[in-house]
Amino acid sequence: MALEFLGGLFGRRNQLPTDQVTRIPRRAKKAAAVATAGMKDTLTKISALPGIADVGETKRLPRGFFALVDEFLAHVDDYHAAVRSQLPDVSDDVVRPGEPGGDGPCHTAPLGVSTIEALAIYRHVRPWRDFQSIAQRLGELGEQQFKDIQEGHAGKDPEKIRLGSRAVREGRVRYAQRMQPCPFLDPKKGKCRVWEHRPVSCRMHHPLGDAATHRPNHEGYPQAAQVKNIRLPVKIQVELQQLDKRLMLQVSPFMFAGTLQLLQLSEGQMLQEVGEAPQRMQQDGQVVQKANRNVKHAAKFKKKKKKRKK
Ligand code: SF4
């Protein structure tokens, strides 16, 4: 145990760039104080929503839940922008994970995803026409990542591996070096398909310098990758953990596994808010898409044509 702890402190050579710790100067914390207060307020509002602790049973989120998660993520972006403005080597035009040209870190599989983030991601991706193949990919990659982590685990119980352990750290590097892109990355455009809902662990990561050094197949990876990771203030991280507990869904902090757990919890359905009309599903499990009423052959245009003829 003690050796593992020391290894954790001093053996940082083989850790992912996303796991590096960036010290946030006091002046940056001051500059971001309004955004920090906004995050805290929004989390308090989410925590106070009626029925927030019963989602596991009701399979319904309280009314207004998803709007509040969006509000929280907007404060997170404000927080990052305010801190960035105080860090001399990070400009606003840094190419972030999920932007074209910034897909290097999207080979690492996000970790540290809170339940509210996972719920927002699931809600966004469930209606996709290709959701079935995405879910399959999430399962395959999640399993691979678990195997890569287990490979370095010396304990008796393969299920009991501490998140901060060397096995997890090194297993995640091994996994990244397989160069499997995140299933939410659009391979043609090189863009994140869940951009508005991507987790904080992707938002906080700011790759610097040569983009090639952030690709896990680069010869100097991971040490050569220069980064700034703008983590949320500790008190906000604690609030998020408390909210996880309050929701009682025990969603995995690994994004791939967490999304699949929500698929299981919802029995394949959409997770909707109280008061929302149920989303219709097709027999093949796809969510029925709303008809596009602006196409040429839409009924409303046909009616107009008929009237003109008369
Ligand atoms: S969620 Fe988006 S930004 Fe994050 S790793 Fe996946 S594709 Fe990249």
Residues whose N, C-alpha, C, O or C-beta is under 5 A from the ligand:
A	BS01	SF4	P97 G98 P105 C106 C182 F184 L185 C192 R198 C202
